[in-house]
Amino acid sequence: MFDITAMSTYQNVRTWLGHLRRFCKDIPIVLCGKKVDEKNRQVKAEEFISHLEENLPYYEISAAQNDYNLDEPFLYLARILTRDPNLHFVECPALAPREVHIDLAAQQQHEAELAFAAGQPFFDDDDAVLISFP
């Protein structure tokens, strides 16, 4: 992934690809240009044509603009990894909040300790006075 508003990030793509291909042989790779919602585009389409010639899939994405194309690179990779060209993402169901079990005896003990601590005087070194909290 590179930032289309920062040429330096694009200039690192060839190095990153070299590392991926050297250390992670035969993994599917997708090239993404992020921040396509920004007006100050520095990386033009003609500059990454060489990556397209390598049959490297390319997606332009934006998290700031309603998640534009954000799932497309992941869907491509999921289809490759599962060998299922018909795979598609579905929306996640709303999940119920996680149940929390509270030990009432421990809770009462903590509340008692907090009440005791709140009633203790607090000595402030700067003012050299005794301060107590209600």
Rosetta constraint file for C-alpha pairs under 8 A:
AtomPair CA 1 CA 13 HARMONIC 7.69 0.50
AtomPair CA 1 CA 31 HARMONIC 5.76 0.50
AtomPair CA 1 CA 32 HARMONIC 4.56 0.50
AtomPair CA 1 CA 33 HARMONIC 5.78 0.50
AtomPair CA 1 CA 34 HARMONIC 6.88 0.50
AtomPair CA 2 CA 6 HARMONIC 7.91 0.50
AtomPair CA 2 CA 9 HARMONIC 5.20 0.50
AtomPair CA 2 CA 10 HARMONIC 5.31 0.50
AtomPair CA 2 CA 13 HARMONIC 7.19 0.50
AtomPair CA 2 CA 31 HARMONIC 7.99 0.50
AtomPair CA 2 CA 32 HARMONIC 6.37 0.50
AtomPair CA 2 CA 33 HARMONIC 5.13 0.50
AtomPair CA 2 CA 34 HARMONIC 6.15 0.50
AtomPair CA 3 CA 7 HARMONIC 7.46 0.50
AtomPair CA 3 CA 9 HARMONIC 5.96 0.50
AtomPair CA 3 CA 10 HARMONIC 6.84 0.50
AtomPair CA 3 CA 33 HARMONIC 5.71 0.50
AtomPair CA 3 CA 34 HARMONIC 4.99 0.50
AtomPair CA 3 CA 35 HARMONIC 6.23 0.50
AtomPair CA 4 CA 9 HARMONIC 7.94 0.50
AtomPair CA 4 CA 10 HARMONIC 7.28 0.50
AtomPair CA 4 CA 33 HARMONIC 5.67 0.50
AtomPair CA 4 CA 34 HARMONIC 6.02 0.50
AtomPair CA 4 CA 35 HARMONIC 6.30 0.50
AtomPair CA 4 CA 36 HARMONIC 6.79 0.50
AtomPair CA 4 CA 41 HARMONIC 5.60 0.50
AtomPair CA 4 CA 42 HARMONIC 5.83 0.50
AtomPair CA 4 CA 43 HARMONIC 5.05 0.50
AtomPair CA 4 CA 44 HARMONIC 7.87 0.50
AtomPair CA 5 CA 35 HARMONIC 7.10 0.50
AtomPair CA 5 CA 38 HARMONIC 7.24 0.50
AtomPair CA 5 CA 40 HARMONIC 5.90 0.50
AtomPair CA 5 CA 41 HARMONIC 4.65 0.50
AtomPair CA 5 CA 42 HARMONIC 4.92 0.50
AtomPair CA 5 CA 43 HARMONIC 6.65 0.50
AtomPair CA 6 CA 10 HARMONIC 7.12 0.50
AtomPair CA 6 CA 41 HARMONIC 7.81 0.50
AtomPair CA 6 CA 42 HARMONIC 6.10 0.50
AtomPair CA 6 CA 43 HARMONIC 7.29 0.50
AtomPair CA 7 CA 11 HARMONIC 6.22 0.50
AtomPair CA 7 CA 42 HARMONIC 5.85 0.50
AtomPair CA 7 CA 43 HARMONIC 5.86 0.50
AtomPair CA 8 CA 12 HARMONIC 6.59 0.50
AtomPair CA 9 CA 13 HARMONIC 6.95 0.50
AtomPair CA 10 CA 43 HARMONIC 7.28 0.50
AtomPair CA 12 CA 16 HARMONIC 6.25 0.50
AtomPair CA 13 CA 17 HARMONIC 6.02 0.50
AtomPair CA 14 CA 18 HARMONIC 6.15 0.50
AtomPair CA 15 CA 19 HARMONIC 6.33 0.50
AtomPair CA 16 CA 20 HARMONIC 6.17 0.50
AtomPair CA 17 CA 21 HARMONIC 6.03 0.50
AtomPair CA 18 CA 22 HARMONIC 6.00 0.50
AtomPair CA 19 CA 23 HARMONIC 5.97 0.50
AtomPair CA 19 CA 24 HARMONIC 7.83 0.50
AtomPair CA 20 CA 24 HARMONIC 5.21 0.50
AtomPair CA 20 CA 25 HARMONIC 7.19 0.50
AtomPair CA 21 CA 25 HARMONIC 5.20 0.50
AtomPair CA 21 CA 26 HARMONIC 7.23 0.50
AtomPair CA 21 CA 27 HARMONIC 7.81 0.50
AtomPair CA 28 CA 77 HARMONIC 6.63 0.50
AtomPair CA 28 CA 80 HARMONIC 7.25 0.50
AtomPair CA 28 CA 81 HARMONIC 7.89 0.50
AtomPair CA 29 CA 56 HARMONIC 6.89 0.50
AtomPair CA 29 CA 57 HARMONIC 7.54 0.50
AtomPair CA 29 CA 77 HARMONIC 7.68 0.50
AtomPair CA 30 CA 56 HARMONIC 6.15 0.50
AtomPair CA 30 CA 57 HARMONIC 5.17 0.50
AtomPair CA 30 CA 58 HARMONIC 6.04 0.50
AtomPair CA 30 CA 59 HARMONIC 7.70 0.50
AtomPair CA 30 CA 73 HARMONIC 6.42 0.50
AtomPair CA 30 CA 77 HARMONIC 7.61 0.50
AtomPair CA 31 CA 56 HARMONIC 6.68 0.50
AtomPair CA 31 CA 57 HARMONIC 6.04 0.50
AtomPair CA 31 CA 58 HARMONIC 4.71 0.50
AtomPair CA 31 CA 59 HARMONIC 6.48 0.50
AtomPair CA 32 CA 58 HARMONIC 5.57 0.50
AtomPair CA 32 CA 59 HARMONIC 4.85 0.50
AtomPair CA 32 CA 60 HARMONIC 5.61 0.50
AtomPair CA 32 CA 61 HARMONIC 6.80 0.50
AtomPair CA 32 CA 73 HARMONIC 7.57 0.50
AtomPair CA 33 CA 58 HARMONIC 7.61 0.50
AtomPair CA 33 CA 59 HARMONIC 6.37 0.50
AtomPair CA 33 CA 60 HARMONIC 4.71 0.50
AtomPair CA 33 CA 61 HARMONIC 6.14 0.50
AtomPair CA 34 CA 60 HARMONIC 5.94 0.50
AtomPair CA 34 CA 61 HARMONIC 4.90 0.50
AtomPair CA 34 CA 62 HARMONIC 5.60 0.50
AtomPair CA 34 CA 63 HARMONIC 7.99 0.50
AtomPair CA 35 CA 60 HARMONIC 7.94 0.50
AtomPair CA 35 CA 61 HARMONIC 6.43 0.50
AtomPair CA 35 CA 62 HARMONIC 4.95 0.50
AtomPair CA 35 CA 63 HARMONIC 7.33 0.50
AtomPair CA 35 CA 64 HARMONIC 7.57 0.50
AtomPair CA 36 CA 41 HARMONIC 7.61 0.50
AtomPair CA 36 CA 60 HARMONIC 6.30 0.50
AtomPair CA 36 CA 61 HARMONIC 6.04 0.50
AtomPair CA 36 CA 62 HARMONIC 5.62 0.50
AtomPair CA 37 CA 62 HARMONIC 6.16 0.50
AtomPair CA 37 CA 64 HARMONIC 7.21 0.50
AtomPair CA 37 CA 65 HARMONIC 6.32 0.50
AtomPair CA 43 CA 47 HARMONIC 6.62 0.50
AtomPair CA 44 CA 48 HARMONIC 7.53 0.50
AtomPair CA 45 CA 49 HARMONIC 6.74 0.50
AtomPair CA 48 CA 52 HARMONIC 6.78 0.50
AtomPair CA 49 CA 53 HARMONIC 6.22 0.50
AtomPair CA 50 CA 54 HARMONIC 6.56 0.50
AtomPair CA 51 CA 55 HARMONIC 6.94 0.50
AtomPair CA 51 CA 56 HARMONIC 5.72 0.50
AtomPair CA 52 CA 56 HARMONIC 5.18 0.50
AtomPair CA 52 CA 57 HARMONIC 6.60 0.50
AtomPair CA 52 CA 58 HARMONIC 7.05 0.50
AtomPair CA 59 CA 69 HARMONIC 7.27 0.50
AtomPair CA 59 CA 72 HARMONIC 7.32 0.50
AtomPair CA 59 CA 73 HARMONIC 6.57 0.50
AtomPair CA 60 CA 69 HARMONIC 6.82 0.50
AtomPair CA 61 CA 67 HARMONIC 7.29 0.50
AtomPair CA 61 CA 68 HARMONIC 5.45 0.50
AtomPair CA 61 CA 69 HARMONIC 5.04 0.50
AtomPair CA 61 CA 70 HARMONIC 5.46 0.50
AtomPair CA 62 CA 66 HARMONIC 7.46 0.50
AtomPair CA 62 CA 67 HARMONIC 5.50 0.50
AtomPair CA 62 CA 68 HARMONIC 4.99 0.50
AtomPair CA 62 CA 69 HARMONIC 6.92 0.50
AtomPair CA 62 CA 70 HARMONIC 6.57 0.50
AtomPair CA 63 CA 67 HARMONIC 4.27 0.50
AtomPair CA 63 CA 68 HARMONIC 6.41 0.50
AtomPair CA 63 CA 70 HARMONIC 6.73 0.50
AtomPair CA 64 CA 68 HARMONIC 7.92 0.50
AtomPair CA 69 CA 73 HARMONIC 7.78 0.50
AtomPair CA 70 CA 74 HARMONIC 7.87 0.50
AtomPair CA 71 CA 75 HARMONIC 6.04 0.50
AtomPair CA 72 CA 76 HARMONIC 6.14 0.50
AtomPair CA 73 CA 77 HARMONIC 6.26 0.50
AtomPair CA 74 CA 78 HARMONIC 6.01 0.50
AtomPair CA 75 CA 79 HARMONIC 6.09 0.50
AtomPair CA 75 CA 87 HARMONIC 7.76 0.50
AtomPair CA 75 CA 88 HARMONIC 6.90 0.50
AtomPair CA 75 CA 89 HARMONIC 7.19 0.50
AtomPair CA 76 CA 80 HARMONIC 6.35 0.50
AtomPair CA 77 CA 81 HARMONIC 6.06 0.50
AtomPair CA 78 CA 82 HARMONIC 5.94 0.50
AtomPair CA 78 CA 87 HARMONIC 7.66 0.50
AtomPair CA 79 CA 83 HARMONIC 5.57 0.50
AtomPair CA 79 CA 84 HARMONIC 5.07 0.50
AtomPair CA 79 CA 85 HARMONIC 5.32 0.50
AtomPair CA 79 CA 86 HARMONIC 7.39 0.50
AtomPair CA 79 CA 87 HARMONIC 5.88 0.50
AtomPair CA 80 CA 84 HARMONIC 6.87 0.50
AtomPair CA 80 CA 85 HARMONIC 7.35 0.50
AtomPair CA 102 CA 107 HARMONIC 7.27 0.50
AtomPair CA 103 CA 107 HARMONIC 6.17 0.50
AtomPair CA 104 CA 108 HARMONIC 6.09 0.50
AtomPair CA 105 CA 109 HARMONIC 6.24 0.50
AtomPair CA 106 CA 110 HARMONIC 6.19 0.50
AtomPair CA 107 CA 111 HARMONIC 6.18 0.50
AtomPair CA 108 CA 112 HARMONIC 6.13 0.50
AtomPair CA 109 CA 113 HARMONIC 6.20 0.50
AtomPair CA 110 CA 114 HARMONIC 6.13 0.50
AtomPair CA 111 CA 115 HARMONIC 6.10 0.50
AtomPair CA 112 CA 116 HARMONIC 6.12 0.50
AtomPair CA 113 CA 117 HARMONIC 6.06 0.50
AtomPair CA 114 CA 118 HARMONIC 6.02 0.50
AtomPair CA 115 CA 119 HARMONIC 6.41 0.50
AtomPair CA 116 CA 120 HARMONIC 6.64 0.50
AtomPair CA 118 CA 132 HARMONIC 7.96 0.50
AtomPair CA 118 CA 133 HARMONIC 5.83 0.50
AtomPair CA 118 CA 134 HARMONIC 6.78 0.50
AtomPair CA 119 CA 132 HARMONIC 6.78 0.50
AtomPair CA 119 CA 133 HARMONIC 6.01 0.50
AtomPair CA 119 CA 134 HARMONIC 6.37 0.50
AtomPair CA 120 CA 132 HARMONIC 6.35 0.50
AtomPair CA 120 CA 133 HARMONIC 7.25 0.50
AtomPair CA 121 CA 130 HARMONIC 6.52 0.50
AtomPair CA 121 CA 131 HARMONIC 5.64 0.50
AtomPair CA 121 CA 132 HARMONIC 4.26 0.50
AtomPair CA 121 CA 133 HARMONIC 6.96 0.50
AtomPair CA 122 CA 130 HARMONIC 6.11 0.50
AtomPair CA 122 CA 131 HARMONIC 5.00 0.50
AtomPair CA 122 CA 132 HARMONIC 5.57 0.50
AtomPair CA 122 CA 133 HARMONIC 7.73 0.50
AtomPair CA 123 CA 128 HARMONIC 6.96 0.50
AtomPair CA 123 CA 129 HARMONIC 6.31 0.50
AtomPair CA 123 CA 130 HARMONIC 4.93 0.50
AtomPair CA 123 CA 131 HARMONIC 5.93 0.50
AtomPair CA 124 CA 128 HARMONIC 5.70 0.50
AtomPair CA 124 CA 129 HARMONIC 6.17 0.50
AtomPair CA 124 CA 130 HARMONIC 6.76 0.50
AtomPair CA 124 CA 131 HARMONIC 7.10 0.50
AtomPair CA 125 CA 129 HARMONIC 7.61 0.50
